[in-house]
Amino acid sequence: MAKQDPYASLRIREFTIFLLVRFLLVFGWSMQFIVVEWQVYSITKDPLSLGIIGLMEIIPAFSMALFAGHIVDQREKRNLLILCTAAFSLISLGLFFLTSLKVTGNWTTNSILSCIYGLVFFGGFLRSFFGPTIFSLVALLVPKKIYHNAATWSSSTWKIASVSGALCGGFFISWLHVDNTLLLVFVLVILSLLFTFLIKKKPILNKKIGEPITQSLKAGVQFVFKNKAVLGALTLDMIAVLFGGTVAILSVFAQDILNVGPEGFGLLNASISIGSIVTMLLTTYIPIHKSTGKKMLICVFIFGLSIIAFGLSSIFWVSLLALFVSGAADGISMVIRQTILQLKTPDEMRGRVSSVNSMFVGSSNELGAFESGLAAKILGPVAAVVFGGTMTIITVATTTIVSPTIRNLELTKDIEDLEEHKEM
């Protein structure tokens, strides 16, 4: 097998433009997410309200996922990304307007809160299209033989944007206030929209244009459930994210347990992504195609342990370290999952498979946010986080025992086959 070039996909101009677009979008979305959480919890002082934010996003994201995948496979990807980005800018503008309002007779606290939830709901609808559009576009920007390299850089860019957005969001709440921070998000989204026009339109590889939607959706779902490697990886990650997520209630820890204010809140969010960035960048040099399944299981196990450590900690630097380790473990798991999907998904089915992925994993983030908020309400935040980490460890143990496909998963042959196909 040819020597691995860690910068192979970065040598392609349109892919680097795509990474810039994705960075700006995710940076803005990440900053907007923690700003909204901070504002909502500041208004309500109820951890369940943070769970409601997740619920408002998961309902449209989950219910529209398969339909969105069908649309993405039937349409040109660059223009779809432009349309989604333009719509996202309206959400940021709306949130800026709402957070600028003063509580009056016409705009009560409850009415402002309801409108915020409404925009979050619209964002969930958009996210059902963003995921499959971006996943499909990556495959059109790079040759198949470097899909795994592109997946690593794309995931790393997502994480770098997450850490930057989380860190800046916490500080900007203090420096610029909530409303002006959301105005900055709007500006960033508009910039990403302009850069997207530098990417040329791409061909539609689906040969079944006009295929009945029920038949199209059935084919996408059947592919995922028949491919044991894809199904196993998605299931493992879904359960781990569902029970092991702590991001939704970090504002509770920041304000009520660690007493660190908005700056500390931003650092807590950022520490997760910093850990992910470090390990993701390392995977560009150290290939993950050997002993892939074992590496993924070990990473999710470490993730669960670090979540428990965070829940039990009342010392700020220990909490930061625990979240850093959780992000590092989760980063490798994410790269592995994205590589599996890119290597094993047919071109004409990428939108639908990515949509099923978003139902498994993406929506579990929001469902996990609701679960975390509800558990924190019932059990208290510390017990809720410890419970989630324990469930993650149990999931890893169960998967290791009952799923030899995941335990013995290797991607070496898939990559070698792509390289041989390129040489023919």
Beta strands, then each sheet from edge to edge (+ up, - down):
end
